[in-house]
Amino acid sequence: MTVEVLADRGARARRDEEVDVVIVGAGPSGSVAALHLARAGISVVVLEQGEWPDYADYTGARPEHELVSTKLWHPNPNVRDNPNDYPVDTSTTDINPLMFAGVGGSATLYGAQWMHFLPSDFRVRSMDGVAEDWPFSYEDLLPYQLEIEREVGVSGLAGDPAYPPRGAYPFPALPIGSVGLRGALGMEKMGWHWWPGSNAIPSETFGELNPCVRRGTCLTGCPEGAKSTTDRSHWPLALKAGARLVTRARVKEVETNEQGLATGVVYIDANGRERRQRAKVVILCANGVGTPRLLLMSGGSRNPDGLANSSGMVGKRLMMHPFASVLASYTDPLDSWRGPFGQQVYSLEFYETDESRGFVRGSKWNCMPSGGPVGVSGATGSKVYVAESGRFQDFWGANLHENVARRFGHSLIWGIVGEDLPEENNQVILSKDLTDSDGLPAPQIVYKVNENSNRLLKFNIDRCLESVRAAGAIETLVSTPVRESGWHLIGTTVMGDDPKRSVVDQWGACHDVPNLYVMDASTFPTSGATNPTATIMAVALRNTRRMIAERRNQKVA
């Protein structure tokens, strides 16, 4: 193997020429890597299978929003059926994976909840005897977390006693509104922790981002351009720094030479032609389903079990955060169509392990508005469980009108995110039957909600019902576990120090292929119970800074 220096140059790469780095995926982690590599003078090309978002297509400001968004902006690619997506075989999973192909990645459809992992999340084995510890600590990552917050434009209130002390957020917290106040009231009556929500939505104009007008349609793309996604926060700067972005580029294989080093990738362009992008270093940022899928497709005759898979861990240990929700209705008006949608307040009261509860690890609750009349009626489903009556209720007929009148503008939702423990039988494999539009094997999800998660969700639902009733709820609806809730795709190319039990090291470099990196959430040893985007971007920044500092020692083909 040779050792070469990644070039110090800022010129844009031309089509098909060898570049220093090719990145697969223009979502949160790929955007961070592209921006900082380009600023360091390293030539970088990013291949994204989706397109630039057309902000005019966001429906949140239109009267028909609730009706049309359930198809056009559905987070499940099998429902959305966009030609830029790949289908997912969900015949063997309890939870559907949710994702979006496009510049900005799946964050296009996230609620903008911005939460750091807690210190205990990095030491689960040491503290609770399950899973594995991370190869670095909360304190190691914190400087990168704070830097990413400034790049993203996060709003929040420092001082949460559940976290170690930290400096101020870049922007003041958004208003918690009537929904947040009512959610907090229940927590206060129970004597439980709550805190104003921190969100990737600046409360003032910031760069390409506008102030939030609180439409509450964050999950279907922000028509005001207030929600921070990397198509707005990072890509304008990355392109200016010299990065090159190729959209509608579906990568089918990472290529390697006889020495086992990556030499680039093969992709299918917008015209259906097969192309090759040669590079000294390859970085995968295709999410916890797309990244293992690509590695499994890239094995070839030299690696029949998949590339970078001598450990056998590629695709395994999938974590998706089992999720439950409690909708609570009140007699007084809460203006509960107002945003932000992600979290107006949150609670970490039940985050840490208490063995007396009958399970390990814990949960994060986030209090959200309940949305418009379609959402509160439940008209997108068929039945829902009404806790007060102990029965399931039909949505249609007289119930539809009664439910809208009672709930619209008078209700809130507590979302309960449960920590998901890594299990090797929960995994991403290649489907034997389903293919994408280019004939490439689709990923198949094999996933079962385990007993620990079921006990965790039941305990937290019971506590949540106590809280909302203490605040005066007249009706509660429980959904658990929510099938359409696999927003967080974690753990399928796990990091670690032992090449026999992990795919990448703490810097994202594959043990088997030292110039192939992974920088998305698939590297996380554990899932925590907080929304992972903040940690994904911080880890990507930490890895990228290390790559830049060590570029003269990087092994390349």
C-alpha positions in Angstrom: 0.0 0.0 0.0 1.2 3.5 -0.7 0.8 6.6 1.4 0.0 9.8 -0.4 -0.9 13.3 0.6 -4.5 14.4 -0.1 -4.0 17.4 -2.4 -4.3 21.0 -1.1 -6.4 22.5 -3.8 -9.7 24.2 -4.0 -10.6 23.9 -7.7 -13.9 22.2 -8.5 -13.5 18.6 -9.7 -14.4 17.8 -13.4 -16.6 14.9 -14.3 -14.9 11.5 -14.1 -11.5 12.9 -12.9 -10.0 11.4 -9.8 -10.7 13.5 -6.7 -9.4 13.4 -3.2 -12.7 12.4 -1.7 -16.1 11.1 -2.9 -19.0 11.2 -0.5 -22.2 9.2 -1.0 -25.2 11.1 0.4 -25.9 14.8 0.8 -27.8 14.6 4.1 -26.7 15.9 7.5 -23.4 14.0 7.8 -22.4 14.2 4.1 -23.0 17.9 4.1 -20.8 18.5 7.1 -18.0 16.5 5.6 -18.2 18.2 2.2 -18.2 21.7 3.7 -15.2 21.2 5.9 -13.2 19.2 3.4 -13.7 21.8 0.7 -12.7 24.6 3.1 -9.5 22.7 3.8 -8.7 22.7 0.0 -9.5 19.0 -0.5 -11.2 18.2 -3.8 -14.6 16.6 -3.0 -17.5 15.3 -5.1 -20.8 14.3 -3.4 -23.2 11.9 -5.1 -26.8 12.2 -4.1 -29.5 9.9 -5.4 -32.2 12.5 -4.9 -32.6 16.1 -6.2 -32.4 19.6 -4.8 -35.7 20.3 -3.0 -38.2 22.5 -4.8 -39.4 24.7 -2.0 -42.5 25.6 -4.1 -43.6 22.0 -3.7 -43.9 22.2 0.1 -47.6 22.3 0.9 -47.6 23.6 4.5 -48.9 27.0 3.5 -51.8 25.7 1.3 -55.3 24.9 2.4 -55.1 21.4 1.0 -51.9 20.6 2.9 -53.2 17.8 5.2 -54.8 16.0 2.3 -51.9 16.0 -0.3 -48.9 15.8 2.1 -49.9 12.3 3.2 -48.7 11.1 -0.2 -46.3 13.7 -1.6 -44.3 14.1 1.6 -44.9 10.8 3.3 -41.8 9.8 5.2 -42.1 6.1 4.1 -40.5 5.7 0.6 -42.9 2.8 -0.2 -45.8 5.2 0.3 -44.2 8.3 -1.3 -43.1 6.2 -4.3 -40.8 8.9 -5.6 -38.6 7.6 -8.5 -35.5 8.9 -6.7 -36.2 6.6 -3.8 -35.5 2.9 -3.5 -38.2 0.6 -2.2 -37.7 -1.2 1.1 -38.8 -4.8 1.8 -40.8 -4.4 5.1 -42.3 -7.8 5.2 -40.2 -8.9 8.2 -40.2 -5.8 10.4 -42.4 -4.4 13.2 -41.4 -0.8 12.4 -41.1 0.8 9.0 -37.9 2.7 8.2 -38.6 6.3 7.2 -36.2 8.3 5.0 -36.0 10.8 2.2 -33.6 11.0 -0.8 -32.6 14.5 -1.7 -30.1 17.3 -0.8 -30.5 17.8 2.9 -31.4 14.1 3.4 -34.1 12.7 5.6 -33.9 15.9 7.7 -36.1 17.4 5.0 -38.9 15.6 6.8 -37.8 15.8 10.4 -39.4 17.8 13.2 -36.1 19.7 13.9 -35.8 18.4 17.5 -32.2 19.1 18.5 -30.9 17.1 21.4 -27.4 16.0 22.4 -26.9 12.4 23.6 -26.5 12.4 27.3 -23.2 11.4 29.1 -24.7 8.0 30.0 -25.4 7.2 26.4 -21.6 6.8 25.8 -21.2 4.4 28.8 -24.1 2.0 28.6 -22.0 -1.1 29.1 -20.1 0.4 32.1 -23.2 1.7 33.7 -25.9 -0.8 32.9 -24.1 -3.9 31.7 -25.8 -4.0 28.3 -24.6 -3.1 24.7 -21.2 -1.5 24.4 -19.5 1.7 25.5 -18.5 4.2 22.8 -14.8 4.6 22.0 -15.1 8.3 23.1 -17.0 10.2 25.6 -19.7 13.0 25.8 -16.9 15.4 26.8 -14.8 14.4 23.8 -17.8 15.2 21.5 -19.1 18.3 23.2 -16.9 20.9 21.4 -18.1 19.6 18.0 -21.7 19.6 19.2 -21.4 23.3 20.1 -19.7 24.1 16.8 -22.4 22.3 14.8 -25.1 24.2 16.7 -23.6 27.5 15.4 -23.5 26.2 11.9 -27.1 24.9 12.0 -28.6 27.9 13.9 -30.1 26.1 16.9 -32.5 27.8 19.3 -32.8 26.7 22.9 -32.4 27.6 26.5 -29.2 26.5 28.3 -29.3 25.3 31.9 -31.2 22.0 31.7 -30.3 20.2 34.9 -30.4 16.8 33.1 -27.3 17.8 31.2 -23.8 19.0 32.4 -23.4 22.8 32.2 -22.9 24.3 28.8 -22.9 27.7 27.1 -25.8 29.5 25.6 -27.5 28.3 22.4 -26.9 30.4 19.3 -30.5 31.7 19.4 -33.1 32.1 22.2 -35.7 29.3 22.5 -38.8 29.4 20.4 -42.1 30.2 22.2 -43.5 27.1 24.0 -47.1 28.3 23.4 -50.3 27.0 25.0 -49.4 23.4 24.1 -46.0 23.6 25.8 -47.5 25.3 28.9 -50.2 22.6 29.3 -47.6 19.9 28.8 -45.4 21.5 31.4 -48.3 21.9 33.8 -48.8 18.2 34.0 -45.1 17.6 34.6 -45.1 20.3 37.3 -48.0 18.6 39.0 -46.2 15.3 39.0 -42.9 16.9 40.1 -41.2 15.6 37.0 -38.4 17.1 34.8 -39.3 19.2 31.8 -37.5 21.9 29.8 -38.3 24.3 26.9 -37.6 22.6 23.6 -34.4 23.1 21.6 -34.9 23.0 17.9 -32.9 23.4 14.7 -35.1 26.4 13.9 -33.5 29.8 14.5 -35.7 32.3 16.3 -34.2 35.1 14.2 -33.0 35.4 10.6 -29.8 33.4 10.1 -28.0 33.0 6.8 -30.3 31.3 4.3 -32.9 30.7 7.1 -35.9 32.8 7.9 -37.7 33.3 11.2 -40.3 30.6 12.1 -43.9 31.6 11.6 -45.1 28.6 13.6 -47.2 26.8 10.9 -46.5 23.4 12.6 -45.9 21.7 9.2 -42.2 20.8 9.9 -42.6 17.2 9.0 -43.4 17.9 5.3 -40.8 20.5 4.5 -40.8 24.1 5.7 -42.4 26.5 3.1 -41.0 29.5 5.0 -37.4 28.2 4.9 -37.1 28.5 8.7 -36.3 24.9 9.6 -32.6 24.3 9.3 -31.7 21.6 6.9 -28.3 21.3 5.2 -29.6 22.3 1.8 -29.9 25.7 3.4 -27.3 25.7 6.2 -24.3 24.0 4.6 -24.6 23.5 0.9 -24.5 27.1 -0.2 -21.2 27.4 1.7 -19.9 24.1 0.5 -20.4 24.9 -3.1 -18.8 28.3 -2.6 -15.8 26.5 -1.1 -15.4 24.3 -4.2 -17.3 21.1 -3.4 -19.1 19.5 -6.4 -22.6 18.0 -6.0 -24.1 15.5 -8.4 -27.8 14.9 -7.9 -29.8 11.9 -9.2 -26.7 9.8 -8.9 -27.5 6.3 -7.5 -24.4 4.6 -6.3 -24.3 0.9 -6.9 -20.9 -0.2 -5.8 -17.7 0.9 -4.0 -14.8 -0.3 -6.0 -11.5 -1.7 -4.5 -8.2 -2.8 -6.0 -6.3 -6.1 -5.4 -4.7 -4.6 -2.2 -8.2 -4.1 -0.8 -8.2 -0.3 -0.9 -11.1 1.8 -2.2 -10.6 3.4 -5.6 -13.9 5.1 -6.1 -17.6 4.3 -6.7 -19.8 3.3 -9.6 -23.1 5.1 -10.0 -26.0 5.4 -12.3 -26.7 9.0 -13.5 -29.9 10.8 -14.2 -30.0 9.4 -17.8 -29.5 5.8 -16.7 -25.9 5.6 -17.7 -23.3 3.9 -15.6 -20.5 6.1 -14.5 -17.4 5.9 -12.4 -16.1 8.4 -9.9 -12.5 7.7 -8.9 -11.3 8.9 -5.6 -8.5 8.5 -3.1 -11.0 8.3 -0.2 -14.6 7.2 -0.1 -17.0 8.3 2.6 -20.5 6.7 3.0 -23.3 8.9 4.4 -26.3 7.0 3.1 -28.1 6.4 6.5 -28.4 3.2 8.5 -30.2 1.4 5.8 -28.5 2.7 2.6 -24.9 2.4 3.9 -25.1 -1.3 4.8 -27.0 -2.0 1.6 -24.2 -0.4 -0.4 -21.5 -2.4 1.4 -23.4 -5.6 1.0 -23.8 -4.9 -2.8 -20.1 -4.1 -3.1 -18.5 -7.4 -2.0 -17.7 -9.0 -5.4 -15.8 -12.2 -5.7 -13.1 -11.0 -3.2 -15.7 -10.2 -0.5 -18.7 -12.4 -1.1 -20.2 -11.4 2.3 -20.0 -7.7 1.5 -17.3 -5.1 1.6 -15.7 -4.2 5.0 -17.5 -7.2 6.5 -14.8 -9.5 7.9 -16.5 -9.0 11.3 -19.9 -10.1 9.9 -21.4 -7.0 11.5 -22.4 -5.1 8.4 -26.2 -4.6 8.5 -26.6 -6.0 12.0 -27.6 -4.3 15.3 -30.2 -2.1 13.6 -31.9 0.3 16.1 -34.9 2.4 15.2 -36.2 3.8 18.5 -39.6 2.2 19.3 -42.0 5.0 19.6 -45.4 5.6 21.3 -47.6 8.7 21.3 -50.3 9.9 23.7 -52.8 12.5 22.4 -54.5 14.4 25.2 -57.6 16.7 24.7 -58.6 19.5 27.0 -61.7 21.7 27.3 -59.9 25.0 26.9 -58.3 26.1 23.6 -54.6 25.4 23.1 -54.1 26.7 19.5 -52.6 23.3 18.9 -52.1 23.7 15.2 -49.2 26.2 15.9 -45.6 25.1 15.6 -42.9 24.3 16.0 -44.0 20.8 15.5 -40.9 19.0 16.9 -40.8 19.8 20.6 -42.2 22.8 22.5 -41.1 21.2 25.7 -39.4 17.9 26.5 -38.8 15.7 29.5 -35.9 13.4 30.5 -37.5 12.3 33.7 -37.3 8.6 32.8 -34.1 8.7 30.7 -31.8 6.7 33.0 -32.0 3.1 34.1 -34.0 2.3 37.2 -34.1 -1.5 37.5 -37.2 -1.4 39.7 -39.2 -0.6 36.5 -38.4 -3.9 34.9 -36.3 -2.8 32.0 -33.0 -1.1 31.3 -32.3 2.4 29.9 -35.1 4.9 29.3 -37.0 7.4 27.2 -37.2 11.0 26.1 -40.6 12.7 25.8 -41.4 15.6 23.5 -44.6 17.6 23.6 -45.9 18.6 20.2 -49.0 20.3 18.7 -51.6 17.9 17.5 -52.0 19.6 14.0 -55.0 20.1 11.8 -58.4 18.5 11.6 -57.3 15.5 9.6 -54.5 14.7 12.0 -56.6 15.0 15.2 -59.5 13.1 13.7 -57.3 10.1 13.0 -58.7 10.0 9.5 -55.4 8.6 8.1 -56.0 5.3 9.8 -59.0 3.0 10.7 -59.0 2.6 14.5 -57.4 4.1 17.6 -57.3 3.1 21.2 -59.2 5.4 23.6 -57.7 4.9 27.1 -60.8 6.2 29.0 -63.1 3.7 27.5 -60.5 0.9 27.1 -61.6 0.2 23.6 -60.7 0.8 20.0 -62.8 3.4 18.2 -63.7 3.7 14.5 -62.7 7.0 12.9 -65.5 7.4 10.4 -69.2 8.3 10.6 -70.4 10.3 13.5 -67.1 9.8 15.3 -65.3 11.9 12.7 -67.3 15.0 13.4 -67.4 14.6 17.1 -63.7 14.0 17.3 -62.7 17.0 15.2 -65.0 19.3 17.3 -63.6 18.0 20.6 -59.9 17.7 19.6 -59.0 20.3 17.0 -57.3 23.2 18.7 -57.7 21.6 22.1 -55.2 18.8 22.2 -51.5 18.0 22.4 -49.3 15.0 21.7 -46.5 13.6 23.9 -44.2 11.6 21.7 -42.2 8.9 23.7 -38.9 7.9 22.2 -37.6 4.7 23.7 -33.9 3.7 23.7 -33.4 0.7 21.4 -30.9 -1.9 22.5 -28.6 -3.4 19.8 -29.4 -6.9 18.8 -27.7 -8.7 15.9 -30.9 -10.4 14.7 -32.3 -6.9 14.0 -30.6 -6.2 10.7 -30.6 -4.9 7.1 -30.1 -7.5 4.4 -30.5 -7.6 0.6 -34.0 -8.6 -0.6 -34.1 -11.6 -2.8 -37.3 -10.5 -4.5 -37.5 -6.6 -4.5 -35.3 -4.3 -6.7 -35.2 -0.6 -7.3 -35.9 1.1 -10.7 -32.3 0.3 -11.8 -32.5 -3.4 -10.9 -30.4 -3.2 -7.8 -31.5 -5.3 -4.8 -33.6 -3.4 -2.3 -32.8 -3.5 1.4 -34.9 -5.8 3.5 -35.5 -4.9 7.2 -35.5 -7.7 9.7 -36.6 -6.2 13.0 -38.7 -7.1 16.0 -39.5 -4.9 19.0 -38.0 -6.7 21.9 -39.4 -7.3 25.4 -37.3 -4.6 27.0 -38.7 -2.0 24.6 -42.3 -3.3 25.2 -41.9 -2.9 28.9 -40.2 0.5 28.5 -43.0 1.8 26.4 -45.8 0.5 28.6 -44.2 2.1 31.7 -43.8 5.4 30.0 -47.3 5.5 28.5 -48.7 4.9 32.0 -46.7 7.7 33.4 -47.6 10.0 30.5 -51.3 9.3 31.1 -50.8 10.3 34.7 -49.2 13.6 33.6 -51.8 14.7 31.1 -54.7 13.8 33.4 -53.1 15.8 36.2 -53.2 18.7 33.7 -56.9 18.2 33.1 -57.1 16.0 30.1 -60.7 14.9 29.2 -59.7 12.3 26.6 -56.5 10.4 25.7 -55.6 8.3 22.7 -52.6 5.9 22.8 -50.6 4.6 19.8 -47.9 2.0 20.6 -45.7 1.0 19.2 -46.2 3.2 16.1 -45.3 1.2 13.0 -44.6 4.3 10.9 -41.9 5.6 13.3 -38.5 4.4 12.0 -37.1 7.9 11.6 -33.8 7.0 13.4 -31.8 4.4 11.5 -28.8 3.5 13.8 -26.1 0.9 14.4 -25.6 -1.1 11.2 -21.9 -0.5 10.7 -20.9 -0.3 14.3 -17.8 1.5 15.5 -15.3 -0.1 17.9 -11.7 -0.9 18.7 -12.0 -4.6 17.9 -12.0 -5.4 14.2 -13.6 -8.8 15.0 -16.7 -7.1 16.6 -17.0 -3.8 14.7 -16.9 -2.4 11.1 -15.2 1.0 11.7 -12.9 2.6 14.2 -13.8 5.6 16.3 -12.9 7.9 13.4 -15.3 6.1 10.9 -12.5 4.4 9.0 -13.3 0.8 8.0 -11.0 -1.7 9.7 -10.8 -3.8 6.5 -10.5 -0.8 4.0 -8.6 2.0 5.6 -9.5 4.6 3.0 -13.3 3.8 3.2 -15.2 5.8 5.9 -18.7 5.8 7.3 -20.0 8.9 8.9 -23.7 8.4 9.4 -25.6 7.0 12.4 -25.0 3.4 11.3 -21.7 3.7 13.2 -23.3 4.3 16.6 -22.8 1.5 19.2 -26.0 2.5 21.0 -29.0 4.6 20.1 -29.7 6.7 23.2 -33.2 7.9 23.4 -32.8 11.4 21.9 -33.2 12.4 18.3 -29.9 11.6 16.7 -29.3 14.4 14.1 -27.2 16.6 16.5 -25.0 13.7 17.3 -24.7 12.5 13.7 -23.5 15.9 12.6 -21.1 16.3 15.5 -19.5 12.9 15.0 -19.2 13.7 11.2 -17.4 17.0 12.1 -15.1 15.2 14.6 -14.2 12.6 12.0 -13.7 15.1 9.2 -11.4 17.2 11.3 -9.3 14.1 12.1 -9.2 13.2 8.4 -8.0 16.7 7.5 -5.3 16.7 10.2 -4.1 13.2 9.3 -4.3 13.5 5.5 -0.6 13.2 5.0 -0.8 9.8 6.6 -3.9 8.5 4.8 -3.4 5.2 3.0 -4.7 5.4 -0.5 -4.6 3.2 -3.6 
